[in-house]
Structures are given as structure tokens and as C-alpha cells.
Amino acid sequence: MPPYLQLVQQVRQALLLGYLRQGDQLPTVKEVVGTLTINPNTVVKAYRQLENEGVVAAKPGQGTFITAEVEAVAPGDYARLRRSLERWVRDARGSGLDDETVTALIASVRTDVRAEGVA
């Protein structure tokens, strides 16, 4: 996956998991470049992608801010589901599955559930 899409995915996931909220400011391009040692154009491309998707808005001279609003999972549900998933991943690891196989299996189940019409 190209680096700019990795950044886009990280921002989306942080928003979905509640680490970022509407109104939060993203790090400047310079800060991201300094932390990750990647090309500034990569960060600009990622931020532009997020802006095109309506996730962020750039305010000249101020920075880039989260504009999307996502309904967060209830904290109790989130904690319960996370514990369940952690147990499952540990079990999968114990059965010898590597990261790639775990990811493929999860994707397969998500596809099956989606095909069944269950959200």
C-alpha cells in the first residue's frame, strides 16, 4: 500500500476509534515529515485525499482540522468487543496463523457477513 494511503487509513482509523474528533488539528506536514521521515509530498497527498473525502479541511495559516463526525462505539461495547477480538487473535496465533493469514481470515468473514445482509 502506498505511504500516502497508509496515512489516510491511519487518520480514518483514529477517527473511527475515537482518538480523533471533529475539530482536532492534524500535525503539520513538517511535523509528520520529521516524525516519519517521509517525503513532504506524500503527506500533502494524504491530506488532500482526506480533504476530498470530506474528512478534513485545511485552513490556510492555521492547519488541517478534522471535519468529519463519526458516531463512536459505546465505551462498554468497544471494550467488550476488543477483549473478544484479543482472545480470538491470541487463539489464532496459538494455532500458528501469521498476521497475513489472520487479516485474510477476518476479511473473508467480513465479506461473508456483508453478503448475508448483516451490518
C-alpha positions as CSV (number, residue, x, y, z in Angstrom):
1,M,0.0,0.0,0.0
2,P,1.4,3.4,-0.9
3,P,2.6,5.5,2.0
4,Y,0.1,8.2,1.4
5,L,-2.8,5.7,1.6
6,Q,-1.3,4.3,4.9
7,L,-1.5,7.9,6.3
8,V,-5.1,8.2,5.1
9,Q,-6.0,4.9,6.6
10,Q,-4.4,5.8,10.0
11,V,-6.4,9.0,10.2
12,R,-9.6,7.3,9.3
13,Q,-9.0,4.6,11.9
14,A,-8.1,7.1,14.6
15,L,-11.4,8.9,13.8
16,L,-13.4,5.7,13.9
17,L,-11.8,4.6,17.2
18,G,-12.3,8.0,18.8
19,Y,-8.6,9.0,19.0
20,L,-9.5,12.0,16.8
21,R,-12.7,14.0,16.9
22,Q,-14.3,16.7,14.9
23,G,-12.3,19.9,15.4
24,D,-9.0,18.2,16.2
25,Q,-6.0,19.5,14.4
26,L,-3.7,17.1,12.4
27,P,0.0,17.5,12.7
28,T,1.6,19.9,10.2
29,V,3.2,18.4,7.1
30,K,6.6,19.4,8.6
31,E,5.8,17.6,11.9
32,V,4.8,14.4,10.1
33,V,7.9,14.5,7.8
34,G,10.1,15.0,10.9
35,T,8.5,12.1,12.8
36,L,8.1,9.6,9.9
37,T,11.0,10.7,7.7
38,I,8.8,10.6,4.6
39,N,8.6,12.9,1.6
40,P,6.5,16.1,2.3
41,N,4.6,15.4,-1.0
42,T,3.4,12.1,0.5
43,V,1.9,13.9,3.5
44,V,0.4,16.6,1.2
45,K,-1.2,13.9,-1.0
46,A,-2.7,12.1,2.0
47,Y,-4.1,15.3,3.5
48,R,-5.5,16.3,0.1
49,Q,-7.2,12.8,-0.2
50,L,-8.7,13.2,3.2
51,E,-9.9,16.7,2.3
52,N,-11.5,15.4,-0.9
53,E,-13.3,12.7,1.2
54,G,-14.6,15.4,3.5
55,V,-12.7,14.1,6.5
56,V,-10.5,17.2,7.0
57,A,-10.4,20.8,5.9
58,A,-7.3,22.9,5.5
59,K,-7.4,26.4,7.0
60,P,-4.7,28.5,5.4
61,G,-2.2,29.7,8.0
62,Q,-3.9,27.6,10.8
63,G,-3.6,24.0,9.8
64,T,-5.6,20.9,8.8
65,F,-8.6,20.0,11.0
66,I,-10.9,17.1,11.3
67,T,-14.4,18.0,9.9
68,A,-16.0,14.5,9.8
69,E,-18.2,13.5,12.6
70,V,-18.3,9.8,13.4
71,E,-20.6,8.1,15.9
72,A,-18.3,6.4,18.3
73,V,-18.9,2.9,19.6
74,A,-20.2,2.9,23.2
75,P,-17.2,2.5,25.5
76,G,-18.6,-0.6,27.1
77,D,-19.3,-2.2,23.8
78,Y,-15.9,-1.2,22.5
79,A,-14.0,-2.7,25.5
80,R,-16.1,-5.9,25.3
81,L,-15.5,-6.4,21.6
82,R,-11.8,-5.6,21.9
83,R,-11.3,-8.2,24.6
84,S,-13.2,-10.8,22.5
85,L,-11.0,-9.9,19.5
86,E,-7.8,-10.1,21.5
87,R,-8.8,-13.6,22.7
88,W,-9.5,-14.6,19.1
89,V,-6.2,-13.3,17.8
90,R,-4.3,-15.0,20.6
91,D,-6.1,-18.2,19.7
92,A,-5.3,-17.8,16.0
93,R,-1.6,-17.1,16.9
94,G,-1.6,-20.2,19.1
95,S,-2.9,-22.2,16.1
96,G,0.0,-21.0,14.0
97,L,-1.6,-18.2,11.9
98,D,0.6,-15.3,10.9
99,D,-0.6,-11.7,10.6
100,E,-1.3,-12.0,6.9
101,T,-3.5,-15.1,7.4
102,V,-5.3,-13.5,10.3
103,T,-6.0,-10.4,8.2
104,A,-7.2,-12.6,5.3
105,L,-9.5,-14.6,7.5
106,I,-11.0,-11.5,9.1
107,A,-11.6,-10.0,5.6
108,S,-13.2,-13.3,4.5
109,V,-15.6,-13.3,7.4
110,R,-16.4,-9.6,6.9
111,T,-17.3,-10.4,3.3
112,D,-19.5,-13.3,4.2
113,V,-21.3,-11.3,6.9
114,R,-21.8,-8.5,4.5
115,A,-23.2,-10.9,1.8
116,E,-25.7,-12.2,4.4
117,G,-27.0,-8.7,4.8
118,V,-25.9,-8.2,8.4
119,A,-24.3,-4.8,9.1
